[in-house]
Amino acid sequence: MTSPLHEERAPGTDRALPDTQQGMRRRNLARVMHAVSAEGPLSRAATASRIGLTRAAVSTLVDDLIRWGLLEELGPERPGRVGRPGSALAVSGRGPAGIGAEIGVDHLAVCTVDLRGVVRARAVRHGANRGRSPQQVAKELVALVHSVAEEAEREGLWPAGLAVAVPGLVARDGRTVVRAPNLGWHDADLGALFPGNLPLTVDNEANFGALAELWLGEGTPRDFLHVSAEIGIGAAVVVDGRLLRGTRGFAGELGHVPVRPDGRACPCGGRGCLEQYAGEEAVLRAAGLEPGEDLVDQLAGRAEEGDENVRVALRDAGTALGVALTGAVNLLDPETVVLGGALSDLSPWLLPSLQTELTGRAAGPVCPVAVSRLGPQGPLLGAAHSVVRAVLDDPTVVAERP
Amino acid sequence: MTSPLHEERAPGTDRALPDTQQGMRRRNLARVMHAVSAEGPLSRAATASRIGLTRAAVSTLVDDLIRWGLLEELGPERPGRVGRPGSALAVSGRGPAGIGAEIGVDHLAVCTVDLRGVVRARAVRHGANRGRSPQQVAKELVALVHSVAEEAEREGLWPAGLAVAVPGLVARDGRTVVRAPNLGWHDADLGALFPGNLPLTVDNEANFGALAELWLGEGTPRDFLHVSAEIGIGAAVVVDGRLLRGTRGFAGELGHVPVRPDGRACPCGGRGCLEQYAGEEAVLRAAGLEPGEDLVDQLAGRAEEGDENVRVALRDAGTALGVALTGAVNLLDPETVVLGGALSDLSPWLLPSLQTELTGRAAGPVCPVAVSRLGPQGPLLGAAHSVVRAVLDDPTVVAERP
């Protein structure tokens, strides 16, 4: 798409190390893993032709990947897509796996995903986390992680890393929760609360939800804006297949975009923020309902039954979302907007007014809005898959493991 | 900053070609150019140690770069920073050069910049371009480009490419002006109007202004939002040293972010867009002045003299900018906002109210706002430097030239 003149970043200035044989080998190992992952089972010859290397070069790489437990040979008798005789290669269903965890306002969840992308073990614990300390929650989550990891180990898997989704802003160190108002946490170093032997990444749930959409959604483009809601409203910006994180890791705070500059005061210190018009609590208030458990189910149920107050409240929330998204689309020019999390369940009542705003205010072609099929599962799946992706992208990270 | 688990993009999936010796050599050539450009004059040994390659490997690369006219040897007698005896290397002040051009609403400008970043020739033609056809304007611009290129050629330079800044939206093909309302152009293929023998890139002036800020500004971070204004208001988002272009190339349309959702109708089809409150015409109208030439000088002059209407109009424009920027900062979390173009000259009267909004509405630490020192020169310089950067980033693009 872009001409050579558009390369703004010098390839020589943004890497600490020079380009070496080692770096080249690492990238070619990743190419083999991605080729087999996307198109396998594949013979060595077919893999070589897919990635444009010689068969001899690929064989050396494949031998390492088999030794590390990332690939397996299916044997010469396997029929199907493999044209030439020779053993077909497949991504291993044993060996390294990703563990994803989610800290929700009223639940904890953990799952294990193998290198093939299959969920192999899962556990959920319901119960309010609001007001509990990070130590209390982490302790319980660690126990849940252990039970899921043990279950996976019985099937020959071992955890290559743990990724934790939280409903809050996470610093770029990937471990400090700077602010999670709906848990009552600030500046909580989760890195210190998890076992040190497992590589850990903590991230905002909207970010992991967007990554799940990128990796698992059908036909999701590489440039999109992912909007999700639990109690707050969050968004994640994906550009050319990468999350835009922001300087401090705080990008995507759509909930605090002003949509009524002289409107309601917001606890953030601002005025007229989107969250004051489209957040769950605002919608409940507008509909005359009391906060409680399972807010989304409650709202969706009543709207379904034809409750006019609820429908008007959701329609107005859609209008506010449409105003905020018009600004975001003008700034980012995404290929699509995806509504995820709780918003996907409420989309039948939000979408019409949201689209009216987006269409009426659009300068050019209107940015399409899609509804996520992953819904509330997105963040947990995104977390587990982020570990798997890290292994596929640099297989040498697991080379040392016996 | 980012842990390996944050790598969302597979290194093997986003490049068409496998990693080869040729690709490695190209990247190492770029490393040599950037090292000498940033720290030269440097001996071959010092260059090798800067980029972590052997002296023998660097010498082979340097020989090619000298033959292509990109580096020159200063001779062994040069004193100074070079510790060891041996010929010091410097970026050549002859050889390939970048030509930048700017199509403004009331001027055309062209300049040549050598590989050292020095402006070597320059030409400006004043006169309104509004309502003239792309063909008419391009013809005149081509003549200006020729005269500047000839001047540069007399000093031993030759044009490696031409980059043209336009006040409008440019498609990602880097040649089609999709919409330039202040010129009255739409869907104009500038690529067909310039000589085919020179690599051409057309881009939005706000984008080139932001790149100039990135490359030439003092202490400009690698993540920032650049806001500029001529007749319209544009912005450019720079993330990790790269422009965020958007799916169609239209990212950065800050002027059409809604700041008063029920406010004034905008020719774009929207309502309450920032441009209706902070665009030059809106400010003139609010100040009770007639549109004319040199609007910015006129506004700045009157504000300087203490004209209360003008000051109030600029203060209100700053407020509207502050509302739109609050949304942008919440979405993007940039390290800083830079006011460029005409906004830099008006900043004394815009900044106080702009900062009041940004501070009052900020959830966390306030994003700092800086004023560009390049001002209206930014887009032209950014265009010329983009050609120079392309050569530094991949020196092989000029290898074929005698």
Interface residues (C-beta under 8 A of the other chain):
Chain A: M1 T2 S3 P4 L5 H6 E7 E8 R9 A10 P11 G12 T13 D14 L17 P18 D19 M24 R27 N28 A30 R31 V32 M33 H34 A35 A38 I51 G52 L53 G161 A163 R172 D173 G174 V178 R179 P199 T201 D203 L211 L214 P221 D223 A235 V237 V238 V239 D240 G241 R242 L243 L244 R245 G246 T247 R248 G249 F250 A251 G252 E253 L254 H256 V257 P258 V259 R260 P261 C268 G269 G270 R271 V323 A324 T326 G327 A328 N330 L331 L332 D333 P334 E335 G360 R361 A362 A363 G364 P365 S386 V387 R389 A390 L392 D393 D394 V397
Chain B: M1 T2 S3 P4 L5 H6 E7 E8 R9 A10 P11 G12 T13 D14 L17 P18 D19 M24 R27 N28 A30 R31 V32 M33 H34 A35 A38 I51 G52 L53 G161 A163 L169 R172 D173 G174 V178 R179 P199 T201 D203 L211 L214 P221 D223 A235 V237 V238 V239 D240 G241 R242 L243 L244 R245 G246 T247 R248 G249 F250 A251 G252 E253 L254 H256 V257 P258 V259 R260 P261 C268 G269 G270 R271 V323 A324 T326 G327 A328 N330 L331 L332 D333 P334 E335 G360 R361 A362 A363 G364 P365 S386 V387 R389 A390 L392 D393 D394 V397
